[in-house]
Every structure is written in structure tokens, then in C-alpha cells.
Amino acid sequence: MRPGLRLSHAVKHITDYLSLLLTAVLLGCRSTPDPTDMPAWDQLNTVPVQTLTRQRVYAVAGKPLRETASEAYWESPSVKEGWPSSQTFVRKLRVSFDASGHAIAVRTSREQK
């Protein structure tokens, strides 16, 4: 292999590595999954509401921030999004239950702080 080809091959590898590194850094600026964030909460939206019990919701979403006999409420930690991080968001989950402990409504929201 000629020296010029080795150098261009090395430069290509360095460029690829730097591109991957930059991508990882930029993706790291997005919100990261949290036990009480999107993946778990979105799982609640994929099943029929009438099949959810209070125990099943708690198993998926964890301990609620607040609860009453008819409702439970979760809030994710504040997450900065964007580059540079300029906006702070909070995700909220509210589940309403009937008297027997079955879910009757699941609501998620995302609010800017």
C-alpha cells in the first residue's frame, strides 16, 4: 500500500470517528429516558384503558408524586432540550381510577417551564 493511500485511509477513519462522536454528543443533549418518563408512560397508552388496574399502573410508572382515591399524578424531572439547551420541559402523567381501582383515563402532557 502506498503511503498516500494509508494517510487518506487514516484521515477517513478519523473523520468517521469524529462524526460519530459529534452525533453522540448531540444526542446526549436530548432528554434521556427515566423510569417515570416516556417509555414507561407510553407503554400505558398501548393497552386498553379498561384493562389497567391501579397496581399495574404503579408497576409501570412507579410511585406517584400525588394520589387520591380517584387519581394518581406523576411528573418527570425537568429536562433541557435543544442545542444549546435553552428550553426546559416537564412531562406529566395523570391516571384517573374508578371506585374499584380500574383506570378510566390516562393523560400525558409535556409542558415548558
Chimera marker file (.cmm) of the C-alpha trace (Angstrom):
<marker_set name="trace">
<marker id="1" x="0.000" y="0.000" z="0.000" r="1" g="1" b="0" radius="0.5"/>
<marker id="2" x="1.352" y="3.411" z="-0.914" r="1" g="1" b="0" radius="0.5"/>
<marker id="3" x="1.977" y="5.916" z="1.918" r="1" g="1" b="0" radius="0.5"/>
<marker id="4" x="-0.503" y="8.394" z="0.430" r="1" g="1" b="0" radius="0.5"/>
<marker id="5" x="-3.254" y="5.777" z="0.467" r="1" g="1" b="0" radius="0.5"/>
<marker id="6" x="-2.532" y="4.892" z="4.108" r="1" g="1" b="0" radius="0.5"/>
<marker id="7" x="-2.738" y="8.548" z="5.085" r="1" g="1" b="0" radius="0.5"/>
<marker id="8" x="-6.053" y="9.086" z="3.290" r="1" g="1" b="0" radius="0.5"/>
<marker id="9" x="-7.382" y="5.880" z="4.855" r="1" g="1" b="0" radius="0.5"/>
<marker id="10" x="-6.364" y="7.131" z="8.317" r="1" g="1" b="0" radius="0.5"/>
<marker id="11" x="-7.946" y="10.534" z="7.681" r="1" g="1" b="0" radius="0.5"/>
<marker id="12" x="-11.187" y="8.805" z="6.651" r="1" g="1" b="0" radius="0.5"/>
<marker id="13" x="-11.199" y="6.790" z="9.896" r="1" g="1" b="0" radius="0.5"/>
<marker id="14" x="-10.553" y="9.919" z="11.961" r="1" g="1" b="0" radius="0.5"/>
<marker id="15" x="-13.342" y="11.766" z="10.152" r="1" g="1" b="0" radius="0.5"/>
<marker id="16" x="-15.752" y="8.869" z="10.727" r="1" g="1" b="0" radius="0.5"/>
<marker id="17" x="-14.796" y="8.731" z="14.408" r="1" g="1" b="0" radius="0.5"/>
<marker id="18" x="-15.293" y="12.487" z="14.878" r="1" g="1" b="0" radius="0.5"/>
<marker id="19" x="-18.685" y="12.308" z="13.145" r="1" g="1" b="0" radius="0.5"/>
<marker id="20" x="-19.799" y="9.531" z="15.485" r="1" g="1" b="0" radius="0.5"/>
<marker id="21" x="-18.518" y="11.462" z="18.489" r="1" g="1" b="0" radius="0.5"/>
<marker id="22" x="-20.376" y="14.617" z="17.444" r="1" g="1" b="0" radius="0.5"/>
<marker id="23" x="-23.571" y="12.613" z="16.887" r="1" g="1" b="0" radius="0.5"/>
<marker id="24" x="-23.275" y="11.056" z="20.356" r="1" g="1" b="0" radius="0.5"/>
<marker id="25" x="-22.757" y="14.470" z="21.953" r="1" g="1" b="0" radius="0.5"/>
<marker id="26" x="-25.731" y="15.995" z="20.154" r="1" g="1" b="0" radius="0.5"/>
<marker id="27" x="-27.980" y="13.056" z="21.003" r="1" g="1" b="0" radius="0.5"/>
<marker id="28" x="-26.868" y="13.356" z="24.616" r="1" g="1" b="0" radius="0.5"/>
<marker id="29" x="-28.456" y="16.816" z="24.710" r="1" g="1" b="0" radius="0.5"/>
<marker id="30" x="-31.901" y="15.350" z="24.183" r="1" g="1" b="0" radius="0.5"/>
<marker id="31" x="-33.996" y="14.182" z="27.072" r="1" g="1" b="0" radius="0.5"/>
<marker id="32" x="-32.893" y="10.827" z="28.390" r="1" g="1" b="0" radius="0.5"/>
<marker id="33" x="-35.328" y="8.099" z="29.348" r="1" g="1" b="0" radius="0.5"/>
<marker id="34" x="-36.258" y="7.978" z="33.003" r="1" g="1" b="0" radius="0.5"/>
<marker id="35" x="-38.280" y="5.345" z="34.886" r="1" g="1" b="0" radius="0.5"/>
<marker id="36" x="-41.116" y="7.866" z="35.049" r="1" g="1" b="0" radius="0.5"/>
<marker id="37" x="-40.656" y="9.197" z="31.546" r="1" g="1" b="0" radius="0.5"/>
<marker id="38" x="-41.799" y="8.412" z="28.037" r="1" g="1" b="0" radius="0.5"/>
<marker id="39" x="-41.013" y="4.711" z="27.506" r="1" g="1" b="0" radius="0.5"/>
<marker id="40" x="-42.857" y="3.562" z="30.625" r="1" g="1" b="0" radius="0.5"/>
<marker id="41" x="-45.654" y="6.073" z="30.251" r="1" g="1" b="0" radius="0.5"/>
<marker id="42" x="-46.100" y="5.359" z="26.559" r="1" g="1" b="0" radius="0.5"/>
<marker id="43" x="-46.473" y="1.683" z="27.468" r="1" g="1" b="0" radius="0.5"/>
<marker id="44" x="-49.635" y="2.640" z="29.372" r="1" g="1" b="0" radius="0.5"/>
<marker id="45" x="-51.096" y="4.173" z="26.212" r="1" g="1" b="0" radius="0.5"/>
<marker id="46" x="-50.622" y="0.979" z="24.184" r="1" g="1" b="0" radius="0.5"/>
<marker id="47" x="-53.086" y="-1.144" z="26.170" r="1" g="1" b="0" radius="0.5"/>
<marker id="48" x="-56.838" y="-0.639" z="26.519" r="1" g="1" b="0" radius="0.5"/>
<marker id="49" x="-57.505" y="1.640" z="29.495" r="1" g="1" b="0" radius="0.5"/>
<marker id="50" x="-60.176" y="-0.650" z="30.937" r="1" g="1" b="0" radius="0.5"/>
<marker id="51" x="-57.575" y="-3.427" z="31.409" r="1" g="1" b="0" radius="0.5"/>
<marker id="52" x="-55.355" y="-1.249" z="33.619" r="1" g="1" b="0" radius="0.5"/>
<marker id="53" x="-55.600" y="-1.537" z="37.384" r="1" g="1" b="0" radius="0.5"/>
<marker id="54" x="-54.017" y="0.795" z="39.921" r="1" g="1" b="0" radius="0.5"/>
<marker id="55" x="-51.410" y="-1.884" z="40.740" r="1" g="1" b="0" radius="0.5"/>
<marker id="56" x="-50.484" y="-2.377" z="37.084" r="1" g="1" b="0" radius="0.5"/>
<marker id="57" x="-50.129" y="1.375" z="36.515" r="1" g="1" b="0" radius="0.5"/>
<marker id="58" x="-47.912" y="1.672" z="39.606" r="1" g="1" b="0" radius="0.5"/>
<marker id="59" x="-45.789" y="-1.274" z="38.420" r="1" g="1" b="0" radius="0.5"/>
<marker id="60" x="-45.152" y="0.506" z="35.119" r="1" g="1" b="0" radius="0.5"/>
<marker id="61" x="-44.902" y="4.138" z="36.237" r="1" g="1" b="0" radius="0.5"/>
<marker id="62" x="-43.546" y="3.763" z="39.770" r="1" g="1" b="0" radius="0.5"/>
<marker id="63" x="-44.740" y="5.541" z="42.888" r="1" g="1" b="0" radius="0.5"/>
<marker id="64" x="-46.886" y="8.591" z="42.083" r="1" g="1" b="0" radius="0.5"/>
<marker id="65" x="-45.954" y="12.102" z="43.104" r="1" g="1" b="0" radius="0.5"/>
<marker id="66" x="-49.503" y="12.654" z="44.374" r="1" g="1" b="0" radius="0.5"/>
<marker id="67" x="-52.532" y="10.429" z="44.629" r="1" g="1" b="0" radius="0.5"/>
<marker id="68" x="-56.132" y="10.442" z="45.749" r="1" g="1" b="0" radius="0.5"/>
<marker id="69" x="-58.735" y="7.692" z="45.710" r="1" g="1" b="0" radius="0.5"/>
<marker id="70" x="-59.694" y="8.650" z="42.163" r="1" g="1" b="0" radius="0.5"/>
<marker id="71" x="-56.458" y="9.912" z="40.613" r="1" g="1" b="0" radius="0.5"/>
<marker id="72" x="-52.677" y="9.485" z="40.566" r="1" g="1" b="0" radius="0.5"/>
<marker id="73" x="-50.196" y="12.043" z="39.254" r="1" g="1" b="0" radius="0.5"/>
<marker id="74" x="-46.560" y="11.751" z="38.114" r="1" g="1" b="0" radius="0.5"/>
<marker id="75" x="-44.102" y="14.384" z="36.920" r="1" g="1" b="0" radius="0.5"/>
<marker id="76" x="-40.757" y="13.757" z="35.236" r="1" g="1" b="0" radius="0.5"/>
<marker id="77" x="-37.635" y="15.672" z="36.200" r="1" g="1" b="0" radius="0.5"/>
<marker id="78" x="-37.018" y="18.909" z="34.292" r="1" g="1" b="0" radius="0.5"/>
<marker id="79" x="-35.155" y="18.243" z="31.061" r="1" g="1" b="0" radius="0.5"/>
<marker id="80" x="-33.341" y="20.795" z="28.921" r="1" g="1" b="0" radius="0.5"/>
<marker id="81" x="-33.720" y="20.262" z="25.197" r="1" g="1" b="0" radius="0.5"/>
<marker id="82" x="-32.083" y="21.802" z="22.186" r="1" g="1" b="0" radius="0.5"/>
<marker id="83" x="-28.601" y="22.973" z="21.344" r="1" g="1" b="0" radius="0.5"/>
<marker id="84" x="-27.612" y="24.953" z="23.207" r="1" g="1" b="0" radius="0.5"/>
<marker id="85" x="-30.007" y="23.828" z="25.914" r="1" g="1" b="0" radius="0.5"/>
<marker id="86" x="-32.383" y="26.736" z="26.105" r="1" g="1" b="0" radius="0.5"/>
<marker id="87" x="-35.795" y="25.247" z="26.832" r="1" g="1" b="0" radius="0.5"/>
<marker id="88" x="-36.782" y="23.229" z="29.879" r="1" g="1" b="0" radius="0.5"/>
<marker id="89" x="-39.644" y="20.740" z="29.701" r="1" g="1" b="0" radius="0.5"/>
<marker id="90" x="-41.501" y="18.551" z="32.187" r="1" g="1" b="0" radius="0.5"/>
<marker id="91" x="-43.633" y="15.542" z="31.274" r="1" g="1" b="0" radius="0.5"/>
<marker id="92" x="-46.745" y="14.877" z="33.313" r="1" g="1" b="0" radius="0.5"/>
<marker id="93" x="-48.875" y="11.760" z="33.651" r="1" g="1" b="0" radius="0.5"/>
<marker id="94" x="-52.326" y="11.694" z="35.223" r="1" g="1" b="0" radius="0.5"/>
<marker id="95" x="-54.371" y="8.500" z="35.574" r="1" g="1" b="0" radius="0.5"/>
<marker id="96" x="-57.970" y="8.522" z="36.778" r="1" g="1" b="0" radius="0.5"/>
<marker id="97" x="-59.438" y="5.457" z="38.514" r="1" g="1" b="0" radius="0.5"/>
<marker id="98" x="-62.957" y="4.292" z="39.288" r="1" g="1" b="0" radius="0.5"/>
<marker id="99" x="-64.050" y="3.105" z="42.738" r="1" g="1" b="0" radius="0.5"/>
<marker id="100" x="-62.868" y="-0.465" z="42.042" r="1" g="1" b="0" radius="0.5"/>
<marker id="101" x="-59.327" y="0.666" z="41.147" r="1" g="1" b="0" radius="0.5"/>
<marker id="102" x="-59.563" y="0.290" z="37.364" r="1" g="1" b="0" radius="0.5"/>
<marker id="103" x="-58.221" y="3.080" z="35.159" r="1" g="1" b="0" radius="0.5"/>
<marker id="104" x="-60.793" y="5.153" z="33.307" r="1" g="1" b="0" radius="0.5"/>
<marker id="105" x="-58.448" y="7.716" z="31.715" r="1" g="1" b="0" radius="0.5"/>
<marker id="106" x="-54.717" y="8.088" z="31.043" r="1" g="1" b="0" radius="0.5"/>
<marker id="107" x="-53.436" y="11.546" z="30.118" r="1" g="1" b="0" radius="0.5"/>
<marker id="108" x="-49.880" y="12.600" z="29.341" r="1" g="1" b="0" radius="0.5"/>
<marker id="109" x="-48.674" y="16.110" z="28.690" r="1" g="1" b="0" radius="0.5"/>
<marker id="110" x="-45.444" y="17.976" z="28.104" r="1" g="1" b="0" radius="0.5"/>
<marker id="111" x="-45.083" y="21.475" z="29.479" r="1" g="1" b="0" radius="0.5"/>
<marker id="112" x="-42.400" y="24.078" z="29.034" r="1" g="1" b="0" radius="0.5"/>
<marker id="113" x="-41.135" y="25.599" z="32.266" r="1" g="1" b="0" radius="0.5"/>
<link id1="1" id2="2" r="1" g="1" b="0" radius="0.2"/>
<link id1="2" id2="3" r="1" g="1" b="0" radius="0.2"/>
<link id1="3" id2="4" r="1" g="1" b="0" radius="0.2"/>
<link id1="4" id2="5" r="1" g="1" b="0" radius="0.2"/>
<link id1="5" id2="6" r="1" g="1" b="0" radius="0.2"/>
<link id1="6" id2="7" r="1" g="1" b="0" radius="0.2"/>
<link id1="7" id2="8" r="1" g="1" b="0" radius="0.2"/>
<link id1="8" id2="9" r="1" g="1" b="0" radius="0.2"/>
<link id1="9" id2="10" r="1" g="1" b="0" radius="0.2"/>
<link id1="10" id2="11" r="1" g="1" b="0" radius="0.2"/>
<link id1="11" id2="12" r="1" g="1" b="0" radius="0.2"/>
<link id1="12" id2="13" r="1" g="1" b="0" radius="0.2"/>
<link id1="13" id2="14" r="1" g="1" b="0" radius="0.2"/>
<link id1="14" id2="15" r="1" g="1" b="0" radius="0.2"/>
<link id1="15" id2="16" r="1" g="1" b="0" radius="0.2"/>
<link id1="16" id2="17" r="1" g="1" b="0" radius="0.2"/>
<link id1="17" id2="18" r="1" g="1" b="0" radius="0.2"/>
<link id1="18" id2="19" r="1" g="1" b="0" radius="0.2"/>
<link id1="19" id2="20" r="1" g="1" b="0" radius="0.2"/>
<link id1="20" id2="21" r="1" g="1" b="0" radius="0.2"/>
<link id1="21" id2="22" r="1" g="1" b="0" radius="0.2"/>
<link id1="22" id2="23" r="1" g="1" b="0" radius="0.2"/>
<link id1="23" id2="24" r="1" g="1" b="0" radius="0.2"/>
<link id1="24" id2="25" r="1" g="1" b="0" radius="0.2"/>
<link id1="25" id2="26" r="1" g="1" b="0" radius="0.2"/>
<link id1="26" id2="27" r="1" g="1" b="0" radius="0.2"/>
<link id1="27" id2="28" r="1" g="1" b="0" radius="0.2"/>
<link id1="28" id2="29" r="1" g="1" b="0" radius="0.2"/>
<link id1="29" id2="30" r="1" g="1" b="0" radius="0.2"/>
<link id1="30" id2="31" r="1" g="1" b="0" radius="0.2"/>
<link id1="31" id2="32" r="1" g="1" b="0" radius="0.2"/>
<link id1="32" id2="33" r="1" g="1" b="0" radius="0.2"/>
<link id1="33" id2="34" r="1" g="1" b="0" radius="0.2"/>
<link id1="34" id2="35" r="1" g="1" b="0" radius="0.2"/>
<link id1="35" id2="36" r="1" g="1" b="0" radius="0.2"/>
<link id1="36" id2="37" r="1" g="1" b="0" radius="0.2"/>
<link id1="37" id2="38" r="1" g="1" b="0" radius="0.2"/>
<link id1="38" id2="39" r="1" g="1" b="0" radius="0.2"/>
<link id1="39" id2="40" r="1" g="1" b="0" radius="0.2"/>
<link id1="40" id2="41" r="1" g="1" b="0" radius="0.2"/>
<link id1="41" id2="42" r="1" g="1" b="0" radius="0.2"/>
<link id1="42" id2="43" r="1" g="1" b="0" radius="0.2"/>
<link id1="43" id2="44" r="1" g="1" b="0" radius="0.2"/>
<link id1="44" id2="45" r="1" g="1" b="0" radius="0.2"/>
<link id1="45" id2="46" r="1" g="1" b="0" radius="0.2"/>
<link id1="46" id2="47" r="1" g="1" b="0" radius="0.2"/>
<link id1="47" id2="48" r="1" g="1" b="0" radius="0.2"/>
<link id1="48" id2="49" r="1" g="1" b="0" radius="0.2"/>
<link id1="49" id2="50" r="1" g="1" b="0" radius="0.2"/>
<link id1="50" id2="51" r="1" g="1" b="0" radius="0.2"/>
<link id1="51" id2="52" r="1" g="1" b="0" radius="0.2"/>
<link id1="52" id2="53" r="1" g="1" b="0" radius="0.2"/>
<link id1="53" id2="54" r="1" g="1" b="0" radius="0.2"/>
<link id1="54" id2="55" r="1" g="1" b="0" radius="0.2"/>
<link id1="55" id2="56" r="1" g="1" b="0" radius="0.2"/>
<link id1="56" id2="57" r="1" g="1" b="0" radius="0.2"/>
<link id1="57" id2="58" r="1" g="1" b="0" radius="0.2"/>
<link id1="58" id2="59" r="1" g="1" b="0" radius="0.2"/>
<link id1="59" id2="60" r="1" g="1" b="0" radius="0.2"/>
<link id1="60" id2="61" r="1" g="1" b="0" radius="0.2"/>
<link id1="61" id2="62" r="1" g="1" b="0" radius="0.2"/>
<link id1="62" id2="63" r="1" g="1" b="0" radius="0.2"/>
<link id1="63" id2="64" r="1" g="1" b="0" radius="0.2"/>
<link id1="64" id2="65" r="1" g="1" b="0" radius="0.2"/>
<link id1="65" id2="66" r="1" g="1" b="0" radius="0.2"/>
<link id1="66" id2="67" r="1" g="1" b="0" radius="0.2"/>
<link id1="67" id2="68" r="1" g="1" b="0" radius="0.2"/>
<link id1="68" id2="69" r="1" g="1" b="0" radius="0.2"/>
<link id1="69" id2="70" r="1" g="1" b="0" radius="0.2"/>
<link id1="70" id2="71" r="1" g="1" b="0" radius="0.2"/>
<link id1="71" id2="72" r="1" g="1" b="0" radius="0.2"/>
<link id1="72" id2="73" r="1" g="1" b="0" radius="0.2"/>
<link id1="73" id2="74" r="1" g="1" b="0" radius="0.2"/>
<link id1="74" id2="75" r="1" g="1" b="0" radius="0.2"/>
<link id1="75" id2="76" r="1" g="1" b="0" radius="0.2"/>
<link id1="76" id2="77" r="1" g="1" b="0" radius="0.2"/>
<link id1="77" id2="78" r="1" g="1" b="0" radius="0.2"/>
<link id1="78" id2="79" r="1" g="1" b="0" radius="0.2"/>
<link id1="79" id2="80" r="1" g="1" b="0" radius="0.2"/>
<link id1="80" id2="81" r="1" g="1" b="0" radius="0.2"/>
<link id1="81" id2="82" r="1" g="1" b="0" radius="0.2"/>
<link id1="82" id2="83" r="1" g="1" b="0" radius="0.2"/>
<link id1="83" id2="84" r="1" g="1" b="0" radius="0.2"/>
<link id1="84" id2="85" r="1" g="1" b="0" radius="0.2"/>
<link id1="85" id2="86" r="1" g="1" b="0" radius="0.2"/>
<link id1="86" id2="87" r="1" g="1" b="0" radius="0.2"/>
<link id1="87" id2="88" r="1" g="1" b="0" radius="0.2"/>
<link id1="88" id2="89" r="1" g="1" b="0" radius="0.2"/>
<link id1="89" id2="90" r="1" g="1" b="0" radius="0.2"/>
<link id1="90" id2="91" r="1" g="1" b="0" radius="0.2"/>
<link id1="91" id2="92" r="1" g="1" b="0" radius="0.2"/>
<link id1="92" id2="93" r="1" g="1" b="0" radius="0.2"/>
<link id1="93" id2="94" r="1" g="1" b="0" radius="0.2"/>
<link id1="94" id2="95" r="1" g="1" b="0" radius="0.2"/>
<link id1="95" id2="96" r="1" g="1" b="0" radius="0.2"/>
<link id1="96" id2="97" r="1" g="1" b="0" radius="0.2"/>
<link id1="97" id2="98" r="1" g="1" b="0" radius="0.2"/>
<link id1="98" id2="99" r="1" g="1" b="0" radius="0.2"/>
<link id1="99" id2="100" r="1" g="1" b="0" radius="0.2"/>
<link id1="100" id2="101" r="1" g="1" b="0" radius="0.2"/>
<link id1="101" id2="102" r="1" g="1" b="0" radius="0.2"/>
<link id1="102" id2="103" r="1" g="1" b="0" radius="0.2"/>
<link id1="103" id2="104" r="1" g="1" b="0" radius="0.2"/>
<link id1="104" id2="105" r="1" g="1" b="0" radius="0.2"/>
<link id1="105" id2="106" r="1" g="1" b="0" radius="0.2"/>
<link id1="106" id2="107" r="1" g="1" b="0" radius="0.2"/>
<link id1="107" id2="108" r="1" g="1" b="0" radius="0.2"/>
<link id1="108" id2="109" r="1" g="1" b="0" radius="0.2"/>
<link id1="109" id2="110" r="1" g="1" b="0" radius="0.2"/>
<link id1="110" id2="111" r="1" g="1" b="0" radius="0.2"/>
<link id1="111" id2="112" r="1" g="1" b="0" radius="0.2"/>
<link id1="112" id2="113" r="1" g="1" b="0" radius="0.2"/>
</marker_set>
